[in-house]
Amino acid sequence: MSTMVLREFWFLLVTIISATCAMHSCLARPLMMARTSRMLVLVASPTPSLTYHGGPLMTVRHLRLHVLWYGTFSGVQQAAIRDFLASFQATDNGNGGREAPTVRQWWAMVRKYKDANGNPPAGRISLGMEFSDTAYSRGKNLSNADMADMVDALYMANRKTRSSSMYVVMTAEDVLVEDFCMNSCGTHEVTAGAKVPFVWVGNAGKQCPGLCAWPFAVEKYGPPGPPLTPPNGDPAADGMVINLALLLAGAATNPFASGYFQGDASVPLEAGSACQGQFGPGSYPGYAGQLQTESSSGASFNVVGLNDRYFLLPAIWNPSTKLCQTP
Ligand SMILES: *[C@@H]1O[C@H](CO)[C@@H](O)[C@H](O)[C@H]1NC(C)=O
């Protein structure tokens, strides 16, 4: 196979996968998805085109993200994710003079989306409360309803924060979640009870790093090439940051399945998921694109954040140019 044919091949497969990723976040796992021929019907246009469906975006001025750590996480993982969520507030002080965009500049791409009144998603995002459930109070096999119930319970116990908050549920590497690693690395949705928006991202470190921590881990039969070195030293942590970013972008621009998306509302392509697998210029399926690398560790990144951390964040579909844009 020539390189071009290979590229086309991966592109087709990833296009198929993207079409099945819904409000879910999932990265390329070509063979697994390709086996299901029914998915072939869902092949989307290779150039995404999201349309606005007239509903609200998450336009609160200041969005607080409250995190529920469900199960056990390493200190390295928690620190990386906390610093990522706290990096939205950092202006220029985070990059220590380095020639890379900031997390805040990455979020500016999401703020190009506007609601019917011309208002963009939240300009200020901060890390709010944190909760920890190291006792696995609902066991190690969760349904989406379990997660929504946990979020509703936290919301009811902390109601004063309601108007401008979103919950983030992080599940540990030993927690099974409905659809996790089958076709999903995370989801964003609204609880059935109190209609609280939340994002869920699973730690794929043990279950499916090649799917949910790509390009820092690869599947045996996945896109060719070695994995990249993760900027925070842990493929699972850096994979969670990617999926969290992708889902925050989707939640902000399509919180109630009536904002910006392409395709069926139940399996939409959104601001981030429309550009899945793209992280830098020249990317194609199986190749993350041209990235900066840290000289000492060789780690790949495209933005800097708080505490001089590097992160790799996904491309966002630009509603003006209608192209996937990398930070
Ligand atoms: C997890 O729960 C689902 C739904 O109840 C069930 O079908 C599945 O077998 C469970 N998996 C394990 C490993 O217990």
The ligand as an SDF file (V2000), in Angstrom:
LIG
                    3D

 14 14  0  0  0  0  0  0  0  0999 V2000
  -21.6220   -4.5480   34.3630 C   0  0  0  0  0  0  0  0  0  0  0  0
  -22.9910   -4.2130   34.3780 O   0  0  0  0  0  0  0  0  0  0  0  0
  -23.6740   -4.5060   33.1770 C   0  0  0  0  0  0  0  0  0  0  0  0
  -25.0820   -3.9440   33.2790 C   0  0  0  0  0  0  0  0  0  0  0  0
  -25.6730   -4.2770   34.4980 O   0  0  0  0  0  0  0  0  0  0  0  0
  -23.6510   -6.0070   32.9170 C   0  0  0  0  0  0  0  0  0  0  0  0
  -24.2990   -6.3200   31.7230 O   0  0  0  0  0  0  0  0  0  0  0  0
  -22.2020   -6.4590   32.8570 C   0  0  0  0  0  0  0  0  0  0  0  0
  -22.1590   -7.8630   32.7310 O   0  0  0  0  0  0  0  0  0  0  0  0
  -21.4490   -6.0350   34.1050 C   0  0  0  0  0  0  0  0  0  0  0  0
  -20.0330   -6.3700   33.9240 N   0  0  0  0  0  0  0  0  0  0  0  0
  -19.3270   -6.9770   34.8600 C   0  0  0  0  0  0  0  0  0  0  0  0
  -17.9240   -7.3240   34.5050 C   0  0  0  0  0  0  0  0  0  0  0  0
  -19.7660   -7.2470   35.9670 O   0  0  0  0  0  0  0  0  0  0  0  0
  1  2  1  0
  1 10  1  0
  2  3  1  0
  3  4  1  0
  3  6  1  0
  4  5  1  0
  6  7  1  0
  6  8  1  0
  8  9  1  0
  8 10  1  0
 10 11  1  0
 11 12  1  0
 12 13  1  0
 12 14  2  0
M  END
$$$$
